[in-house]
Amino acid sequence: MRAQCLTHVPFEGLGSIAPWLAAASHEIVHTRLYEQAPLPAPEQVDFLVVMGGPMSVHDEEAYPWLAAEKRFIREVVERRKPVLGICLGAQLIANALGAKVYRNPVKEIGWFPIRGVPQEMPFFSFPPLATAFHWHGETFDLPPGAIRLAGSEACENQAFQLGNAVIGLQFHLETTPESARGLVAHCGNELVSGEYVQNAEEILAAGPERYHTIHQLMDRLLAYLTRHRA
């Protein structure tokens, strides 16, 4: 399987997704949009992963590649290929499929719980309660036909699924200690006082077990999206 990864800044990469894909013998192909890299043809993609970034889906004037990226995402979805979007990536999927993306009432940054919405197969099911890593100030409406998979006190729409192959996550399950340090270093100005904003020390104090838990959940999600697809 050819896993195509779209990245928007150098400090928000695949994290724990990369070793899982490598262990499953999937080819990883990067498109670094911040380097003005061209998008591939949609038919070349077997699995699309759209990562996060500090920009908004509406910042097309500052980042002209956003418009082309949204068209590309829509074309891949229409081809019924598996797609995973994380944070900005989820917002891009939602927006590309006709949903609104807008400022959330509060910022949500740090380690906070999500609550899974019970689902039956063929849909993915999150645990009733799990702690995930968050770094976002915007949220999205569900795209037409999508179902909500998870929410939180700070943000109602934390995860959605469309059909059996498209999932968007507002939160981060791929985060590693290195990527958490990168976010703090590059986006630390966002760590302002707020009910759902932790400080840098709290964020970076997370121990190995917390990372292990989110990576296990990400592994299960990746296995779900790539099942029966060679």
PyMOL commands that set and color helices and strands:
alter all, ss='L'
color gray80, all
select helices_A, chain A and resi 17-23+33-35+42-44+65-78+88-96+177-190+200-204+208-226
alter helices_A, ss='H'
color red, helices_A
select strands_A, chain A and resi 2-7+27-32+47-50+83-86+101-116+130-140+147-151+159-162+166-169
alter strands_A, ss='S'
color yellow, strands_A
deselect
rebuild
show_as cartoon
